[in-house]
């Protein structure tokens, strides 16, 4: 039930974006009938390419030609910065289809102002989207500051985690000690052979 609702919402949203992008539909049309599966455990959805290059819901027994996997932990990044999230994707299956699909999904540009303007008008849509962008920017900045402060606390004020510089220094010291022990072992061996 949830997968069906998710699939319906994804098909509707993606097809609304494809309506404005003839190049994207042309790029996907040669792969008509092929199914792509998107996994972000525990969520999963399958989309089929229609003959006109749009998306549609596949039959339940259809097998995916491509599987796109994203770790659930990377999902917020995917929502906030889709191009950056592409680095966390794992693609398996038909390479040509995967490449076309990835290209289209990377280059589709949502236009929330245009979609929202149908309900509230152009001026109000611009204000709402502008406010949401500013809000998202502030939340992102706040999250970055919280991460920096948390890392600083655990490294410096309440040392539960070792700083990278300290760890590198410790590793170098261990390597020097290992080399010194090996040299000492060789000297001892040489002296024992000289005496014996």
Buried (B, 14 or more C-beta within 10 A) or exposed (E): EEEEEBBEEBBEEBBEBBEEBEEBBEBBBEBBEBBBBBBBEEEBBBBBBBEEBBBBBBEEEBEBBBBBBBBEEBBEBBEEEBEEBBEBBEBEBBEEBBEBBBEBBEEBEEEEBEBBBEEEEEEEBBBBBEEEEEEEEEEEEEEEEEEEEEEEEBBEEEEEBEBEEEEEEEEEEEEEEEEEEEEEEEEEEEEEEEEE
